[in-house]
């Protein structure tokens, strides 16, 4: 399953596209397993991005 679809499906109404993009883009250039782990953490943290004050 694609990472964004997984996050949207799991978080439902709590999914925030800006927080999702921030969480992914803050990593920079990293291997796909690292991105996948970060998305899993994003879901576990209920969609909390790296800049919660800006959400």
C-alpha positions in Angstrom: 0.0 0.0 0.0 1.3 3.5 -0.8 2.4 5.5 2.2 -0.1 8.4 1.8 -3.0 6.1 1.2 -2.1 4.1 4.3 -1.9 7.3 6.4 -5.2 8.6 5.0 -7.0 5.3 5.6 -5.6 4.8 9.1 -6.1 8.4 10.3 -9.3 9.2 8.5 -10.5 12.8 9.4 -7.4 13.4 11.4 -5.2 13.1 8.3 -3.5 16.5 7.5 -1.8 16.6 4.1 0.5 19.5 5.2 1.7 17.6 8.3 2.2 14.5 6.1 4.3 16.3 3.5 6.3 18.0 6.3 7.0 14.7 7.9 8.2 13.2 4.7 10.1 16.2 3.3 12.0 16.9 6.5 13.9 13.7 5.9 15.6 14.8 2.8 17.2 12.2 0.6 17.0 8.9 2.4 16.4 5.3 1.5 12.8 4.1 1.1 12.8 2.0 4.3 13.6 5.1 6.3 10.7 7.0 4.7 8.4 4.0 5.4 9.5 4.0 9.0 8.8 7.7 9.3 5.3 7.3 7.9 4.6 4.5 10.3 5.7 6.9 13.1 3.5 9.7 11.7 0.5 7.3 11.9 1.4 6.2 15.4 1.6 9.8 16.5 -1.9 10.4 15.0 -0.7 12.6 12.2 1.5 14.9 14.2 4.0 16.6 11.8 7.4 18.0 12.7 5.9 21.5 13.1 2.7 21.1 15.2 2.4 24.8 16.0 2.0 25.5 12.3 -0.7 22.9 11.6 
